[in-house]
Amino acid sequence: MTSAPPPPPLSEPDPSTFTCSTSQVGPCSGCHRHTHKYGHGGLPLCHWCMATAQANWGNTVRFTGTRTPAV
Ligand SMILES: [Zn+2]
């Protein structure tokens, strides 16, 4: 995970905005960078905040619910 390039300045939108409608673009919940936030495939966090969050939360993080897998 240390090979990931550093995120660009916050003025740069997340690359996901390039492939979605502008009506689905919103501010990232973490850094307020423009990201594909709404609609199909949208996420509340940008690519970089998501990577950081997953690194902090571990691989068991789920976005569809708060229940922990019974494993
Ligand atoms: Zn962000």
PDB file of the backbone (N, CA, C, O) and the ligand in Angstrom, with CONECT records:
HET     ZN  A 101       1
ATOM      1  N   MET A   1       0.826  -1.215   0.000  1.00  0.00           N
ATOM      2  CA  MET A   1       0.000   0.000   0.000  1.00  0.00           C
ATOM      3  C   MET A   1       0.854   1.258   0.000  1.00  0.00           C
ATOM      4  O   MET A   1       0.333   2.364  -0.137  1.00  0.00           O
ATOM      5  N   THR A   2       2.142   1.097   0.150  1.00  0.00           N
ATOM      6  CA  THR A   2       2.994   2.273   0.209  1.00  0.00           C
ATOM      7  C   THR A   2       3.360   2.796  -1.178  1.00  0.00           C
ATOM      8  O   THR A   2       4.000   3.839  -1.307  1.00  0.00           O
ATOM      9  N   SER A   3       2.946   2.059  -2.218  1.00  0.00           N
ATOM     10  CA  SER A   3       3.285   2.464  -3.572  1.00  0.00           C
ATOM     11  C   SER A   3       2.248   3.399  -4.174  1.00  0.00           C
ATOM     12  O   SER A   3       2.419   3.881  -5.294  1.00  0.00           O
ATOM     13  N   ALA A   4       1.161   3.661  -3.428  1.00  0.00           N
ATOM     14  CA  ALA A   4       0.120   4.550  -3.957  1.00  0.00           C
ATOM     15  C   ALA A   4       0.661   5.971  -4.093  1.00  0.00           C
ATOM     16  O   ALA A   4       1.349   6.466  -3.200  1.00  0.00           O
ATOM     17  N   PRO A   5       0.350   6.618  -5.203  1.00  0.00           N
ATOM     18  CA  PRO A   5       0.816   8.003  -5.376  1.00  0.00           C
ATOM     19  C   PRO A   5       0.091   8.931  -4.418  1.00  0.00           C
ATOM     20  O   PRO A   5      -1.048   8.650  -4.046  1.00  0.00           O
ATOM     21  N   PRO A   6       0.704  10.006  -4.014  1.00  0.00           N
ATOM     22  CA  PRO A   6       0.041  10.953  -3.118  1.00  0.00           C
ATOM     23  C   PRO A   6      -1.133  11.611  -3.830  1.00  0.00           C
ATOM     24  O   PRO A   6      -1.100  11.775  -5.049  1.00  0.00           O
ATOM     25  N   PRO A   7      -2.167  11.988  -3.089  1.00  0.00           N
ATOM     26  CA  PRO A   7      -3.327  12.627  -3.721  1.00  0.00           C
ATOM     27  C   PRO A   7      -2.961  13.998  -4.278  1.00  0.00           C
ATOM     28  O   PRO A   7      -2.084  14.674  -3.741  1.00  0.00           O
ATOM     29  N   PRO A   8      -3.625  14.404  -5.343  1.00  0.00           N
ATOM     30  CA  PRO A   8      -3.405  15.742  -5.887  1.00  0.00           C
ATOM     31  C   PRO A   8      -4.016  16.793  -4.968  1.00  0.00           C
ATOM     32  O   PRO A   8      -4.693  16.442  -4.001  1.00  0.00           O
ATOM     33  N   PRO A   9      -3.791  18.076  -5.250  1.00  0.00           N
ATOM     34  CA  PRO A   9      -4.375  19.143  -4.423  1.00  0.00           C
ATOM     35  C   PRO A   9      -5.891  19.021  -4.340  1.00  0.00           C
ATOM     36  O   PRO A   9      -6.525  18.480  -5.246  1.00  0.00           O
ATOM     37  N   LEU A  10      -6.469  19.521  -3.260  1.00  0.00           N
ATOM     38  CA  LEU A  10      -7.914  19.409  -3.055  1.00  0.00           C
ATOM     39  C   LEU A  10      -8.705  20.139  -4.125  1.00  0.00           C
ATOM     40  O   LEU A  10      -9.905  19.904  -4.268  1.00  0.00           O
ATOM     41  N   SER A  11      -8.070  21.009  -4.869  1.00  0.00           N
ATOM     42  CA  SER A  11      -8.767  21.706  -5.945  1.00  0.00           C
ATOM     43  C   SER A  11      -9.004  20.801  -7.139  1.00  0.00           C
ATOM     44  O   SER A  11      -9.812  21.110  -8.014  1.00  0.00           O
ATOM     45  N   GLU A  12      -8.287  19.672  -7.169  1.00  0.00           N
ATOM     46  CA  GLU A  12      -8.476  18.717  -8.249  1.00  0.00           C
ATOM     47  C   GLU A  12      -9.625  17.772  -7.901  1.00  0.00           C
ATOM     48  O   GLU A  12      -9.635  17.208  -6.807  1.00  0.00           O
ATOM     49  N   PRO A  13     -10.590  17.584  -8.800  1.00  0.00           N
ATOM     50  CA  PRO A  13     -11.688  16.661  -8.517  1.00  0.00           C
ATOM     51  C   PRO A  13     -11.217  15.219  -8.569  1.00  0.00           C
ATOM     52  O   PRO A  13     -10.198  14.902  -9.182  1.00  0.00           O
ATOM     53  N   ASP A  14     -11.982  14.347  -7.908  1.00  0.00           N
ATOM     54  CA  ASP A  14     -11.676  12.925  -7.973  1.00  0.00           C
ATOM     55  C   ASP A  14     -11.888  12.448  -9.410  1.00  0.00           C
ATOM     56  O   ASP A  14     -12.811  12.910 -10.080  1.00  0.00           O
ATOM     57  N   PRO A  15     -11.060  11.545  -9.883  1.00  0.00           N
ATOM     58  CA  PRO A  15     -11.211  11.038 -11.255  1.00  0.00           C
ATOM     59  C   PRO A  15     -12.585  10.436 -11.519  1.00  0.00           C
ATOM     60  O   PRO A  15     -13.019  10.363 -12.668  1.00  0.00           O
ATOM     61  N   SER A  16     -13.266  10.009 -10.477  1.00  0.00           N
ATOM     62  CA  SER A  16     -14.587   9.409 -10.674  1.00  0.00           C
ATOM     63  C   SER A  16     -15.585  10.424 -11.226  1.00  0.00           C
ATOM     64  O   SER A  16     -16.599  10.035 -11.805  1.00  0.00           O
ATOM     65  N   THR A  17     -15.317  11.708 -11.057  1.00  0.00           N
ATOM     66  CA  THR A  17     -16.243  12.720 -11.563  1.00  0.00           C
ATOM     67  C   THR A  17     -16.190  12.816 -13.081  1.00  0.00           C
ATOM     68  O   THR A  17     -17.101  13.368 -13.699  1.00  0.00           O
ATOM     69  N   PHE A  18     -15.150  12.293 -13.678  1.00  0.00           N
ATOM     70  CA  PHE A  18     -14.999  12.403 -15.127  1.00  0.00           C
ATOM     71  C   PHE A  18     -15.962  11.490 -15.872  1.00  0.00           C
ATOM     72  O   PHE A  18     -16.256  11.706 -17.048  1.00  0.00           O
ATOM     73  N   THR A  19     -16.446  10.472 -15.175  1.00  0.00           N
ATOM     74  CA  THR A  19     -17.279   9.474 -15.847  1.00  0.00           C
ATOM     75  C   THR A  19     -18.715   9.476 -15.357  1.00  0.00           C
ATOM     76  O   THR A  19     -19.487   8.588 -15.717  1.00  0.00           O
ATOM     77  N   CYS A  20     -19.092  10.459 -14.541  1.00  0.00           N
ATOM     78  CA  CYS A  20     -20.477  10.498 -14.068  1.00  0.00           C
ATOM     79  C   CYS A  20     -21.078  11.861 -14.393  1.00  0.00           C
ATOM     80  O   CYS A  20     -20.381  12.810 -14.750  1.00  0.00           O
ATOM     81  N   SER A  21     -22.409  11.918 -14.255  1.00  0.00           N
ATOM     82  CA  SER A  21     -23.105  13.175 -14.504  1.00  0.00           C
ATOM     83  C   SER A  21     -22.701  14.226 -13.467  1.00  0.00           C
ATOM     84  O   SER A  21     -22.435  13.905 -12.309  1.00  0.00           O
ATOM     85  N   THR A  22     -22.663  15.480 -13.904  1.00  0.00           N
ATOM     86  CA  THR A  22     -22.296  16.545 -12.962  1.00  0.00           C
ATOM     87  C   THR A  22     -23.319  16.664 -11.842  1.00  0.00           C
ATOM     88  O   THR A  22     -23.008  17.180 -10.769  1.00  0.00           O
ATOM     89  N   SER A  23     -24.544  16.188 -12.085  1.00  0.00           N
ATOM     90  CA  SER A  23     -25.571  16.243 -11.044  1.00  0.00           C
ATOM     91  C   SER A  23     -25.295  15.235  -9.937  1.00  0.00           C
ATOM     92  O   SER A  23     -25.910  15.298  -8.872  1.00  0.00           O
ATOM     93  N   GLN A  24     -24.382  14.314 -10.178  1.00  0.00           N
ATOM     94  CA  GLN A  24     -24.051  13.307  -9.173  1.00  0.00           C
ATOM     95  C   GLN A  24     -22.765  13.657  -8.421  1.00  0.00           C
ATOM     96  O   GLN A  24     -22.285  12.888  -7.589  1.00  0.00           O
ATOM     97  N   VAL A  25     -22.228  14.819  -8.730  1.00  0.00           N
ATOM     98  CA  VAL A  25     -20.992  15.236  -8.082  1.00  0.00           C
ATOM     99  C   VAL A  25     -21.299  16.006  -6.802  1.00  0.00           C
ATOM    100  O   VAL A  25     -22.188  16.857  -6.778  1.00  0.00           O
ATOM    101  N   GLY A  26     -20.566  15.704  -5.751  1.00  0.00           N
ATOM    102  CA  GLY A  26     -20.739  16.407  -4.490  1.00  0.00           C
ATOM    103  C   GLY A  26     -19.419  16.427  -3.744  1.00  0.00           C
ATOM    104  O   GLY A  26     -18.464  15.769  -4.156  1.00  0.00           O
ATOM    105  N   PRO A  27     -19.355  17.173  -2.651  1.00  0.00           N
ATOM    106  CA  PRO A  27     -18.112  17.261  -1.895  1.00  0.00           C
ATOM    107  C   PRO A  27     -17.833  15.987  -1.113  1.00  0.00           C
ATOM    108  O   PRO A  27     -18.745  15.389  -0.541  1.00  0.00           O
ATOM    109  N   CYS A  28     -16.595  15.581  -1.089  1.00  0.00           N
ATOM    110  CA  CYS A  28     -16.170  14.430  -0.294  1.00  0.00           C
ATOM    111  C   CYS A  28     -16.445  14.718   1.179  1.00  0.00           C
ATOM    112  O   CYS A  28     -16.252  15.840   1.647  1.00  0.00           O
ATOM    113  N   SER A  29     -16.895  13.696   1.904  1.00  0.00           N
ATOM    114  CA  SER A  29     -17.188  13.871   3.320  1.00  0.00           C
ATOM    115  C   SER A  29     -15.924  14.100   4.148  1.00  0.00           C
ATOM    116  O   SER A  29     -15.985  14.591   5.275  1.00  0.00           O
ATOM    117  N   GLY A  30     -14.788  13.739   3.573  1.00  0.00           N
ATOM    118  CA  GLY A  30     -13.545  13.879   4.317  1.00  0.00           C
ATOM    119  C   GLY A  30     -12.827  15.174   4.009  1.00  0.00           C
ATOM    120  O   GLY A  30     -12.547  15.969   4.907  1.00  0.00           O
ATOM    121  N   CYS A  31     -12.524  15.391   2.716  1.00  0.00           N
ATOM    122  CA  CYS A  31     -11.672  16.525   2.357  1.00  0.00           C
ATOM    123  C   CYS A  31     -12.399  17.569   1.513  1.00  0.00           C
ATOM    124  O   CYS A  31     -11.817  18.595   1.160  1.00  0.00           O
ATOM    125  N   HIS A  32     -13.666  17.313   1.187  1.00  0.00           N
ATOM    126  CA  HIS A  32     -14.496  18.245   0.420  1.00  0.00           C
ATOM    127  C   HIS A  32     -14.058  18.373  -1.038  1.00  0.00           C
ATOM    128  O   HIS A  32     -14.519  19.266  -1.749  1.00  0.00           O
ATOM    129  N   ARG A  33     -13.185  17.498  -1.475  1.00  0.00           N
ATOM    130  CA  ARG A  33     -12.846  17.449  -2.885  1.00  0.00           C
ATOM    131  C   ARG A  33     -14.085  17.022  -3.669  1.00  0.00           C
ATOM    132  O   ARG A  33     -14.881  16.222  -3.177  1.00  0.00           O
ATOM    133  N   HIS A  34     -14.256  17.542  -4.872  1.00  0.00           N
ATOM    134  CA  HIS A  34     -15.375  17.103  -5.699  1.00  0.00           C
ATOM    135  C   HIS A  34     -15.198  15.640  -6.054  1.00  0.00           C
ATOM    136  O   HIS A  34     -14.139  15.224  -6.523  1.00  0.00           O
ATOM    137  N   THR A  35     -16.246  14.868  -5.825  1.00  0.00           N
ATOM    138  CA  THR A  35     -16.181  13.445  -6.113  1.00  0.00           C
ATOM    139  C   THR A  35     -17.541  12.953  -6.584  1.00  0.00           C
ATOM    140  O   THR A  35     -18.544  13.641  -6.393  1.00  0.00           O
ATOM    141  N   HIS A  36     -17.593  11.782  -7.193  1.00  0.00           N
ATOM    142  CA  HIS A  36     -18.855  11.163  -7.609  1.00  0.00           C
ATOM    143  C   HIS A  36     -19.545  10.656  -6.348  1.00  0.00           C
ATOM    144  O   HIS A  36     -19.254   9.564  -5.861  1.00  0.00           O
ATOM    145  N   LYS A  37     -20.466  11.470  -5.828  1.00  0.00           N
ATOM    146  CA  LYS A  37     -21.035  11.202  -4.507  1.00  0.00           C
ATOM    147  C   LYS A  37     -22.417  10.573  -4.571  1.00  0.00           C
ATOM    148  O   LYS A  37     -22.774   9.765  -3.714  1.00  0.00           O
ATOM    149  N   TYR A  38     -23.200  10.941  -5.587  1.00  0.00           N
ATOM    150  CA  TYR A  38     -24.597  10.511  -5.620  1.00  0.00           C
ATOM    151  C   TYR A  38     -24.848   9.542  -6.774  1.00  0.00           C
ATOM    152  O   TYR A  38     -24.042   9.405  -7.693  1.00  0.00           O
ATOM    153  N   GLY A  39     -26.011   8.871  -6.684  1.00  0.00           N
ATOM    154  CA  GLY A  39     -26.406   7.996  -7.779  1.00  0.00           C
ATOM    155  C   GLY A  39     -25.654   6.684  -7.791  1.00  0.00           C
ATOM    156  O   GLY A  39     -24.937   6.346  -6.850  1.00  0.00           O
ATOM    157  N   HIS A  40     -25.833   5.949  -8.882  1.00  0.00           N
ATOM    158  CA  HIS A  40     -25.217   4.629  -8.984  1.00  0.00           C
ATOM    159  C   HIS A  40     -23.704   4.725  -8.980  1.00  0.00           C
ATOM    160  O   HIS A  40     -23.114   5.464  -9.768  1.00  0.00           O
ATOM    161  N   GLY A  41     -23.084   3.974  -8.090  1.00  0.00           N
ATOM    162  CA  GLY A  41     -21.627   3.959  -8.034  1.00  0.00           C
ATOM    163  C   GLY A  41     -21.033   5.093  -7.227  1.00  0.00           C
ATOM    164  O   GLY A  41     -19.814   5.182  -7.081  1.00  0.00           O
ATOM    165  N   GLY A  42     -21.888   5.964  -6.700  1.00  0.00           N
ATOM    166  CA  GLY A  42     -21.379   7.100  -5.938  1.00  0.00           C
ATOM    167  C   GLY A  42     -20.920   6.691  -4.552  1.00  0.00           C
ATOM    168  O   GLY A  42     -21.430   5.732  -3.972  1.00  0.00           O
ATOM    169  N   LEU A  43     -19.957   7.424  -4.029  1.00  0.00           N
ATOM    170  CA  LEU A  43     -19.442   7.169  -2.694  1.00  0.00           C
ATOM    171  C   LEU A  43     -19.308   8.497  -1.947  1.00  0.00           C
ATOM    172  O   LEU A  43     -19.022   9.528  -2.556  1.00  0.00           O
ATOM    173  N   PRO A  44     -19.518   8.470  -0.615  1.00  0.00           N
ATOM    174  CA  PRO A  44     -19.423   9.727   0.157  1.00  0.00           C
ATOM    175  C   PRO A  44     -17.997  10.224   0.309  1.00  0.00           C
ATOM    176  O   PRO A  44     -17.766  11.377   0.674  1.00  0.00           O
ATOM    177  N   LEU A  45     -17.053   9.356   0.028  1.00  0.00           N
ATOM    178  CA  LEU A  45     -15.652   9.745   0.156  1.00  0.00           C
ATOM    179  C   LEU A  45     -14.975   9.672  -1.204  1.00  0.00           C
ATOM    180  O   LEU A  45     -15.354   8.870  -2.058  1.00  0.00           O
ATOM    181  N   CYS A  46     -13.976  10.513  -1.391  1.00  0.00           N
ATOM    182  CA  CYS A  46     -13.218  10.465  -2.625  1.00  0.00           C
ATOM    183  C   CYS A  46     -12.271   9.267  -2.610  1.00  0.00           C
ATOM    184  O   CYS A  46     -12.122   8.587  -1.595  1.00  0.00           O
ATOM    185  N   HIS A  47     -11.647   9.029  -3.735  1.00  0.00           N
ATOM    186  CA  HIS A  47     -10.743   7.891  -3.906  1.00  0.00           C
ATOM    187  C   HIS A  47      -9.678   7.833  -2.814  1.00  0.00           C
ATOM    188  O   HIS A  47      -9.359   6.764  -2.294  1.00  0.00           O
ATOM    189  N   TRP A  48      -9.145   8.983  -2.481  1.00  0.00           N
ATOM    190  CA  TRP A  48      -8.017   9.022  -1.543  1.00  0.00           C
ATOM    191  C   TRP A  48      -8.472   8.884  -0.098  1.00  0.00           C
ATOM    192  O   TRP A  48      -7.830   8.200   0.698  1.00  0.00           O
ATOM    193  N   CYS A  49      -9.598   9.543   0.243  1.00  0.00           N
ATOM    194  CA  CYS A  49     -10.117   9.385   1.606  1.00  0.00           C
ATOM    195  C   CYS A  49     -10.583   7.949   1.825  1.00  0.00           C
ATOM    196  O   CYS A  49     -10.453   7.401   2.920  1.00  0.00           O
ATOM    197  N   MET A  50     -11.130   7.345   0.761  1.00  0.00           N
ATOM    198  CA  MET A  50     -11.583   5.971   0.886  1.00  0.00           C
ATOM    199  C   MET A  50     -10.409   5.049   1.180  1.00  0.00           C
ATOM    200  O   MET A  50     -10.508   4.151   2.017  1.00  0.00           O
ATOM    201  N   ALA A  51      -9.324   5.271   0.503  1.00  0.00           N
ATOM    202  CA  ALA A  51      -8.136   4.445   0.725  1.00  0.00           C
ATOM    203  C   ALA A  51      -7.621   4.630   2.148  1.00  0.00           C
ATOM    204  O   ALA A  51      -7.221   3.666   2.801  1.00  0.00           O
ATOM    205  N   THR A  52      -7.634   5.858   2.618  1.00  0.00           N
ATOM    206  CA  THR A  52      -7.183   6.137   3.979  1.00  0.00           C
ATOM    207  C   THR A  52      -8.112   5.491   4.999  1.00  0.00           C
ATOM    208  O   THR A  52      -7.663   4.910   5.987  1.00  0.00           O
ATOM    209  N   ALA A  53      -9.422   5.601   4.742  1.00  0.00           N
ATOM    210  CA  ALA A  53     -10.399   5.032   5.658  1.00  0.00           C
ATOM    211  C   ALA A  53     -10.264   3.526   5.727  1.00  0.00           C
ATOM    212  O   ALA A  53     -10.325   2.941   6.808  1.00  0.00           O
ATOM    213  N   GLN A  54     -10.083   2.902   4.589  1.00  0.00           N
ATOM    214  CA  GLN A  54      -9.966   1.451   4.573  1.00  0.00           C
ATOM    215  C   GLN A  54      -8.695   1.010   5.276  1.00  0.00           C
ATOM    216  O   GLN A  54      -8.664  -0.045   5.909  1.00  0.00           O
ATOM    217  N   ALA A  55      -7.655   1.809   5.169  1.00  0.00           N
ATOM    218  CA  ALA A  55      -6.407   1.477   5.848  1.00  0.00           C
ATOM    219  C   ALA A  55      -6.591   1.563   7.360  1.00  0.00           C
ATOM    220  O   ALA A  55      -6.007   0.787   8.116  1.00  0.00           O
ATOM    221  N   ASN A  56      -7.418   2.527   7.790  1.00  0.00           N
ATOM    222  CA  ASN A  56      -7.646   2.697   9.219  1.00  0.00           C
ATOM    223  C   ASN A  56      -8.620   1.675   9.776  1.00  0.00           C
ATOM    224  O   ASN A  56      -8.478   1.206  10.905  1.00  0.00           O
ATOM    225  N   TRP A  57      -9.624   1.337   8.955  1.00  0.00           N
ATOM    226  CA  TRP A  57     -10.687   0.468   9.449  1.00  0.00           C
ATOM    227  C   TRP A  57     -10.387  -1.005   9.216  1.00  0.00           C
ATOM    228  O   TRP A  57     -10.991  -1.876   9.842  1.00  0.00           O
ATOM    229  N   GLY A  58      -9.476  -1.273   8.335  1.00  0.00           N
ATOM    230  CA  GLY A  58      -9.196  -2.669   8.022  1.00  0.00           C
ATOM    231  C   GLY A  58     -10.027  -3.146   6.842  1.00  0.00           C
ATOM    232  O   GLY A  58     -10.801  -2.382   6.264  1.00  0.00           O
ATOM    233  N   ASN A  59      -9.865  -4.384   6.499  1.00  0.00           N
ATOM    234  CA  ASN A  59     -10.500  -4.930   5.304  1.00  0.00           C
ATOM    235  C   ASN A  59     -11.939  -5.362   5.523  1.00  0.00           C
ATOM    236  O   ASN A  59     -12.609  -5.784   4.581  1.00  0.00           O
ATOM    237  N   THR A  60     -12.422  -5.261   6.757  1.00  0.00           N
ATOM    238  CA  THR A  60     -13.767  -5.751   7.031  1.00  0.00           C
ATOM    239  C   THR A  60     -14.819  -4.666   6.896  1.00  0.00           C
ATOM    240  O   THR A  60     -15.999  -4.921   7.133  1.00  0.00           O
ATOM    241  N   VAL A  61     -14.416  -3.468   6.521  1.00  0.00           N
ATOM    242  CA  VAL A  61     -15.375  -2.371   6.421  1.00  0.00           C
ATOM    243  C   VAL A  61     -16.408  -2.659   5.344  1.00  0.00           C
ATOM    244  O   VAL A  61     -16.080  -3.151   4.265  1.00  0.00           O
ATOM    245  N   ARG A  62     -17.676  -2.340   5.657  1.00  0.00           N
ATOM    246  CA  ARG A  62     -18.773  -2.518   4.716  1.00  0.00           C
ATOM    247  C   ARG A  62     -19.570  -1.226   4.624  1.00  0.00           C
ATOM    248  O   ARG A  62     -19.712  -0.494   5.605  1.00  0.00           O
ATOM    249  N   PHE A  63     -20.078  -0.962   3.450  1.00  0.00           N
ATOM    250  CA  PHE A  63     -20.832   0.278   3.274  1.00  0.00           C
ATOM    251  C   PHE A  63     -22.331   0.047   3.208  1.00  0.00           C
ATOM    252  O   PHE A  63     -23.110   1.000   3.210  1.00  0.00           O
ATOM    253  N   THR A  64     -22.732  -1.201   3.149  1.00  0.00           N
ATOM    254  CA  THR A  64     -24.152  -1.503   3.009  1.00  0.00           C
ATOM    255  C   THR A  64     -24.815  -1.788   4.343  1.00  0.00           C
ATOM    256  O   THR A  64     -26.026  -2.001   4.390  1.00  0.00           O
ATOM    257  N   GLY A  65     -24.055  -1.797   5.426  1.00  0.00           N
ATOM    258  CA  GLY A  65     -24.647  -2.064   6.730  1.00  0.00           C
ATOM    259  C   GLY A  65     -23.609  -1.941   7.826  1.00  0.00           C
ATOM    260  O   GLY A  65     -22.416  -1.794   7.565  1.00  0.00           O
ATOM    261  N   THR A  66     -24.081  -2.003   9.040  1.00  0.00           N
ATOM    262  CA  THR A  66     -23.173  -1.849  10.158  1.00  0.00           C
ATOM    263  C   THR A  66     -22.951  -3.176  10.893  1.00  0.00           C
ATOM    264  O   THR A  66     -22.200  -3.238  11.866  1.00  0.00           O
ATOM    265  N   ARG A  67     -23.600  -4.212  10.424  1.00  0.00           N
ATOM    266  CA  ARG A  67     -23.446  -5.501  11.089  1.00  0.00           C
ATOM    267  C   ARG A  67     -22.106  -6.126  10.733  1.00  0.00           C
ATOM    268  O   ARG A  67     -21.670  -6.077   9.583  1.00  0.00           O
ATOM    269  N   THR A  68     -21.470  -6.702  11.712  1.00  0.00           N
ATOM    270  CA  THR A  68     -20.205  -7.366  11.451  1.00  0.00           C
ATOM    271  C   THR A  68     -20.460  -8.765  10.919  1.00  0.00           C
ATOM    272  O   THR A  68     -21.359  -9.456  11.398  1.00  0.00           O
ATOM    273  N   PRO A  69     -19.693  -9.181   9.949  1.00  0.00           N
ATOM    274  CA  PRO A  69     -19.854 -10.544   9.425  1.00  0.00           C
ATOM    275  C   PRO A  69     -19.627 -11.579  10.527  1.00  0.00           C
ATOM    276  O   PRO A  69     -18.704 -11.457  11.332  1.00  0.00           O
ATOM    277  N   ALA A  70     -20.474 -12.583  10.546  1.00  0.00           N
ATOM    278  CA  ALA A  70     -20.385 -13.604  11.594  1.00  0.00           C
ATOM    279  C   ALA A  70     -19.352 -14.656  11.226  1.00  0.00           C
ATOM    280  O   ALA A  70     -19.664 -15.838  11.082  1.00  0.00           O
ATOM    281  N   VAL A  71     -18.139 -14.206  11.079  1.00  0.00           N
ATOM    282  CA  VAL A  71     -17.064 -15.138  10.729  1.00  0.00           C
ATOM    283  C   VAL A  71     -16.093 -15.229  11.896  1.00  0.00           C
ATOM    284  O   VAL A  71     -15.105 -15.959  11.822  1.00  0.00           O
TER     285      VAL A  71
HETATM  286 ZN    ZN A 101     -11.651  13.134   0.188  1.00  0.00          ZN2+
END
